[in-house]
Amino acid sequence: MQVICLQEDAFYALVEEVVARLKEKQGNEKEKWVSDEEAMQLLNVKSKTTLQKLRDEGKIRFSQPQKKIILYDRDSINTYLERNARNTF
C-alpha cells in the first residue's frame, strides 16, 4: 500500500477540483426528452394547449412513442427560448 502525502493547500485544491468536475458531470446528464409537465415548467406556460400550439407550429421538437405519450426535446426548448430572448440595452 502506498501513502501519498499532500500539503493542506494542495489537498483542498484537489478536493475542490473533484467537486467541480462532479457538478459539471451531473449538469451534463439531463435527459434529452422531457415530459409535458417538465416542458411546461421549462417554458413557463400553464396550459397544455399552449404546448400543443408550439408543437403544431413546429417551434419545438417532440416525439410520440405511444398514442398518449408525447415527449419534448430539451434542446429544442432551449433553442426556442434563446431565439425569442431579447437583448438588454
C-alpha positions as CSV (number, residue, x, y, z in Angstrom):
1,M,0.0,0.0,0.0
2,Q,1.3,3.4,-0.9
3,V,0.8,6.5,1.1
4,I,0.6,9.9,-0.7
5,C,1.3,13.0,1.3
6,L,0.0,16.4,0.3
7,Q,0.2,19.8,1.8
8,E,-3.0,21.1,3.2
9,D,-3.4,23.7,0.4
10,A,-2.8,21.1,-2.3
11,F,-5.3,18.7,-0.7
12,Y,-8.1,21.2,-0.6
13,A,-7.4,22.4,-4.1
14,L,-7.6,18.7,-5.3
15,V,-10.9,18.2,-3.4
16,E,-12.4,21.4,-4.9
17,E,-11.4,20.3,-8.4
18,V,-13.0,16.9,-7.9
19,V,-16.2,18.5,-6.6
20,A,-16.3,20.9,-9.6
21,R,-15.9,18.0,-12.1
22,L,-18.7,16.0,-10.4
23,K,-21.0,19.0,-10.6
24,E,-20.1,19.5,-14.2
25,K,-20.7,15.9,-15.0
26,Q,-24.1,15.9,-13.2
27,G,-25.2,19.0,-15.0
28,N,-24.5,17.5,-18.4
29,E,-26.5,14.3,-17.8
30,K,-30.0,15.8,-18.1
31,E,-32.4,13.8,-20.1
32,K,-32.8,14.8,-23.7
33,W,-36.5,14.0,-23.8
34,V,-38.8,15.5,-21.1
35,S,-42.5,15.0,-20.2
36,D,-45.2,17.6,-20.9
37,E,-45.1,18.8,-17.3
38,E,-41.4,19.4,-17.4
39,A,-41.6,21.1,-20.8
40,M,-44.4,23.4,-19.5
41,Q,-42.2,24.2,-16.5
42,L,-39.1,25.0,-18.7
43,L,-41.2,27.2,-21.0
44,N,-43.1,28.7,-18.1
45,V,-46.5,28.0,-19.6
46,K,-49.6,27.0,-17.7
47,S,-51.7,25.1,-20.2
48,K,-51.2,22.1,-22.4
49,T,-53.0,23.9,-25.2
50,T,-50.1,26.4,-25.4
51,L,-47.7,23.4,-25.5
52,Q,-49.7,21.8,-28.3
53,K,-49.7,25.1,-30.2
54,L,-45.9,25.3,-30.1
55,R,-45.8,21.7,-31.2
56,D,-48.2,22.1,-34.1
57,E,-46.4,25.2,-35.3
58,G,-43.1,23.3,-35.4
59,K,-41.5,25.6,-32.8
60,I,-40.4,22.7,-30.6
61,R,-39.5,19.2,-31.4
62,F,-41.4,16.3,-30.0
63,S,-41.6,12.5,-30.1
64,Q,-44.7,10.4,-29.7
65,P,-43.5,6.8,-28.8
66,Q,-47.1,5.8,-27.9
67,K,-50.5,7.3,-28.7
68,K,-50.9,9.1,-25.4
69,I,-47.3,9.8,-24.6
70,I,-45.6,12.9,-26.0
71,L,-42.0,13.8,-25.1
72,Y,-40.3,17.1,-25.8
73,D,-36.8,17.7,-26.9
74,R,-35.0,19.7,-24.2
75,D,-32.5,21.2,-26.7
76,S,-35.3,22.5,-29.0
77,I,-37.0,24.1,-26.0
78,N,-33.7,25.8,-25.0
79,T,-33.2,26.9,-28.7
80,Y,-36.8,28.3,-28.8
81,L,-36.2,30.3,-25.6
82,E,-32.9,31.6,-26.9
83,R,-34.4,32.6,-30.3
84,N,-37.1,34.6,-28.5
85,A,-34.8,36.2,-26.0
86,R,-34.4,40.0,-26.2
87,N,-31.1,41.7,-25.6
88,T,-31.0,44.4,-22.9
89,F,-29.9,48.0,-23.7
